[in-house]
Amino acid sequence: MVSCFLFADISSSCTKNADSGGTDHTIQQGDSTIEILAIYTTTISSNLLIKFNNVIDASINGTVTFHLKNGQTHDVPFSIPAGYKNLESWGSNKYLNVWSYINYYDSTSGGMPSAGIDGSWEVDFVEITAVKCTDKTFGFNLIKPSDDWTYYHPTDPVTSVSFVSNLDTVSFSNYTFNTSASGFYVASSTYAFYFRGIFLQMFSTASTYPLKAGQVLNIPFVSYYWNSRNYGSQLNPSDTAFNGSTVKLKITKVTDKYFDASFSGKIWSTREPDTLLISNGKIENALLPIRLQ
């Protein structure tokens, strides 16, 4: 069951640029408004979620008041770090930023905040009763689940992958933050490129780290999902001996965060009736792989 009701009317109790929070139940007002909502879920496990419609380089602090069925109330503080970004898609380039209390760890103590949530509480509803921001130009508007959001529209770079495979022109694109697991480099000196949200995987043979412009990697494993089916190298370990690939990936550009590349070659496997001829492969704005020890 999900409880998420009854948000206070803030019209008479809010002070612009109020430097307070916690139990004094003040809602900061400012020149730019952030819509914010608290939801307490108990469907699988107890979890407090804070949803808001912005990504800002400033911390947000406040209080959620838990109203219990026995009439008791409990104030639970929350602190969202500056730059926090966990975007939830609502379609058509509309997103909300979602912060989960259960996943929050205090950076000072290394543990959960002292004033935590008791899983035995029988919660009637929750409401945000205090919220402030370190950037005083921001204010907050408490909304109800039934209200219409003013959604956040990202301006982040887009990762794109395209190539020709036999007679098919294949293309994927997604915001870079949605492909955050774009790659890693493991102790065996191989790269694993996994584009979450793009449905493409590539694995290299041994190579050096980090990626550099002009670097060429042999890619013996390529798998992708297109037109409702899987193509390329066989994922089943018992069949991997029958995979083959001449695909080479060339790094064409490297910045402090992203890389571009081109690739082409042939792929054969027990999955495919015919050899796949890969040409005109292009990767743009992919996050640089993370080195794993």
C-alpha positions in Angstrom: 0.0 0.0 0.0 1.2 3.5 -0.7 0.5 6.5 1.5 1.0 9.9 0.1 -1.6 12.5 1.2 -2.5 15.8 2.6 0.0 18.5 2.0 -0.2 21.7 4.0 -1.4 25.0 2.7 1.7 27.1 2.8 0.3 30.5 1.8 0.2 31.9 5.3 3.2 30.2 7.0 6.0 30.8 4.5 8.7 33.3 4.8 10.8 34.2 1.7 14.4 33.3 2.1 13.8 31.8 5.6 17.0 30.3 6.8 15.3 27.6 8.9 14.0 24.0 8.6 13.6 21.1 10.9 10.8 21.2 13.4 10.0 24.9 13.0 8.0 23.8 9.9 9.1 26.6 7.6 8.9 26.4 3.8 11.6 28.4 2.1 10.4 30.8 -0.6 12.5 32.2 -3.4 12.5 33.7 -6.9 12.6 30.2 -8.6 10.2 27.6 -7.4 10.9 23.8 -7.1 7.8 21.6 -6.9 8.4 18.8 -4.3 6.4 15.9 -2.9 6.9 13.2 -0.3 5.7 9.6 -0.7 6.0 6.7 1.8 5.7 3.3 0.2 5.2 0.0 1.9 4.4 -2.2 -1.1 7.7 -4.2 -0.9 9.6 -2.5 1.9 9.2 0.7 3.8 10.8 3.6 1.9 10.4 7.4 2.0 10.8 9.0 -1.5 11.2 12.7 -2.1 10.3 13.7 -5.7 11.1 17.2 -7.1 11.3 18.8 -10.5 14.8 20.1 -10.8 18.5 19.3 -10.6 20.5 22.0 -8.8 24.0 22.6 -7.5 22.9 23.2 -4.0 21.8 20.9 -1.1 18.1 20.6 0.0 17.2 20.0 3.6 13.9 19.5 5.3 11.5 17.5 7.4 8.9 15.0 6.6 6.2 14.5 9.3 4.8 11.0 9.6 1.2 10.9 10.8 0.4 7.6 12.4 -3.0 5.9 12.6 -2.9 6.1 16.4 -2.7 9.9 16.2 1.1 10.2 16.9 3.4 12.3 14.7 7.1 11.9 14.1 9.4 14.3 12.3 12.1 12.7 10.1 14.8 15.0 8.6 16.1 14.6 5.1 19.2 16.0 3.4 19.6 15.8 -0.4 23.2 16.6 -1.5 24.1 19.3 -4.1 24.0 18.1 -7.7 21.9 15.0 -6.8 20.5 13.4 -10.0 18.3 10.3 -10.2 15.9 11.1 -12.9 12.7 9.2 -13.4 11.1 9.4 -16.9 7.5 10.3 -17.4 7.7 10.2 -21.2 8.2 12.8 -23.9 11.3 14.3 -22.4 9.6 14.8 -19.0 11.5 13.8 -15.8 11.3 14.0 -12.0 14.3 13.8 -9.7 13.7 11.0 -7.1 15.6 10.8 -3.8 15.3 7.7 -1.6 15.7 8.0 2.1 16.5 4.3 2.5 19.5 4.6 0.3 20.8 7.7 2.0 24.0 7.5 4.1 25.3 10.4 6.2 28.7 11.4 4.8 30.0 12.3 8.3 29.0 9.2 10.3 28.9 6.8 7.4 25.5 5.5 8.6 21.8 6.3 8.5 20.7 9.6 10.1 20.0 9.2 13.9 16.3 10.2 13.6 15.2 7.4 11.4 12.0 5.7 10.3 10.6 2.9 12.5 9.4 0.1 10.3 6.8 -0.8 12.8 4.9 2.5 12.4 1.4 2.2 11.1 1.5 5.2 8.8 -1.7 7.1 7.9 0.0 9.7 5.7 3.2 11.8 5.4 3.8 15.4 4.5 6.7 17.7 4.0 6.5 20.2 6.8 9.9 22.0 6.4 12.2 22.5 3.4 15.1 24.9 2.7 18.0 25.1 0.2 21.5 26.4 0.6 20.8 28.6 -2.5 18.3 31.1 -1.3 17.1 32.0 -4.8 15.1 28.8 -4.7 11.8 28.4 -3.0 9.5 25.3 -2.8 5.9 24.5 -3.7 4.4 21.5 -1.9 2.2 19.6 -4.2 -0.2 16.7 -3.9 0.0 13.4 -5.9 -3.1 14.5 -7.8 -1.6 17.8 -8.9 0.0 18.4 -12.3 3.7 18.6 -12.3 5.9 21.1 -14.2 8.3 18.5 -15.4 12.1 18.8 -15.6 13.4 18.8 -19.2 17.1 17.7 -19.3 19.7 19.5 -21.4 22.3 16.7 -21.0 24.4 15.3 -23.9 22.8 12.4 -25.8 24.7 9.1 -26.4 24.0 7.7 -29.8 25.1 4.5 -31.6 24.3 3.7 -35.2 25.5 1.1 -37.8 24.4 -0.9 -40.8 24.0 -4.7 -40.3 23.4 -6.5 -43.6 20.2 -4.8 -44.8 19.2 -3.2 -41.5 20.1 0.4 -40.4 20.3 0.2 -36.7 20.3 3.2 -34.4 20.0 3.9 -30.7 20.1 7.1 -28.7 19.4 8.0 -25.1 20.5 10.7 -22.6 24.0 10.0 -21.3 22.7 9.7 -17.7 20.5 6.8 -18.9 23.5 5.0 -20.3 25.6 5.5 -17.1 26.8 1.9 -17.2 28.4 2.6 -20.6 31.6 0.8 -19.9 34.3 -0.5 -17.6 37.8 -1.8 -17.8 38.7 -4.9 -15.8 41.9 -6.4 -14.4 42.1 -8.8 -17.4 42.9 -5.7 -19.5 39.7 -5.9 -21.4 36.9 -3.4 -22.0 33.3 -4.1 -21.5 31.0 -1.6 -23.2 27.4 -1.9 -22.0 25.0 0.8 -23.0 22.1 0.7 -20.6 19.0 1.9 -22.3 20.5 1.3 -25.8 20.6 -2.5 -25.7 24.1 -2.9 -27.1 27.1 -4.8 -25.6 30.7 -5.0 -26.8 33.7 -6.8 -25.2 37.3 -6.2 -26.3 40.4 -8.3 -26.3 43.3 -7.1 -24.1 44.0 -3.4 -24.4 45.6 -0.5 -22.6 43.9 2.0 -20.3 42.7 4.7 -20.6 41.1 5.2 -24.0 43.0 7.5 -26.4 42.1 9.0 -29.8 43.4 6.7 -32.5 43.4 3.6 -30.3 42.0 0.5 -32.1 40.4 -2.4 -30.1 39.5 -5.8 -31.4 35.9 -6.6 -30.4 35.3 -10.4 -30.4 31.8 -10.1 -28.8 28.9 -7.9 -30.1 25.3 -8.3 -29.1 22.4 -6.0 -29.6 18.6 -6.0 -29.4 16.7 -4.7 -32.5 13.2 -5.2 -34.0 12.1 -7.3 -31.0 15.0 -9.9 -31.2 18.6 -10.3 -30.2 21.4 -10.3 -32.8 25.1 -10.9 -32.8 27.3 -13.0 -30.5 25.6 -15.8 -28.5 25.2 -15.1 -24.8 24.8 -18.7 -23.8 28.2 -19.8 -22.4 27.8 -23.2 -23.9 27.7 -21.7 -27.4 30.3 -19.0 -27.0 32.9 -21.2 -28.7 30.9 -20.8 -31.9 31.0 -17.0 -31.8 33.3 -15.2 -34.1 34.0 -11.6 -34.9 36.4 -9.4 -36.9 34.9 -6.2 -35.6 37.4 -3.4 -34.8 36.5 -0.3 -32.8 38.6 2.8 -33.4 38.5 5.6 -30.8 38.1 8.9 -32.8 37.7 11.4 -30.0 38.3 11.6 -26.2 37.3 14.4 -23.8 37.4 14.5 -20.0 34.0 12.7 -19.9 33.1 11.2 -23.2 34.5 9.4 -26.2 33.5 8.9 -29.9 34.3 5.8 -31.9 33.8 4.1 -35.3 33.5 0.4 -35.8 33.0 -2.2 -38.6 33.6 -5.9 -39.3 31.8 -9.3 -39.5 30.0 -11.3 -36.8 29.0 -15.0 -36.9 27.4 -17.1 -34.2 25.0 -20.0 -33.6 22.3 -17.4 -33.1 22.5 -16.1 -36.7 21.6 -18.0 -39.9 23.9 -15.6 -41.9 27.1 -13.7 -41.1 26.3 -10.1 -40.0 28.3 -7.5 -42.0 28.7 -4.5 -39.8 29.5 -1.2 -41.5 29.3 2.6 -40.9 29.4 2.0 -37.1 29.5 5.2 -35.1 29.4 5.9 -31.3 29.1 9.5 -30.1 29.1 11.0 -26.6 29.6 7.7 -24.7 30.8 8.0 -21.1 34.4 7.0 -20.6 34.7 3.5 -19.2 35.4 3.2 -15.4 38.5 1.3 -14.3 37.7 -1.6 -12.0 40.4 -3.1 -9.9 
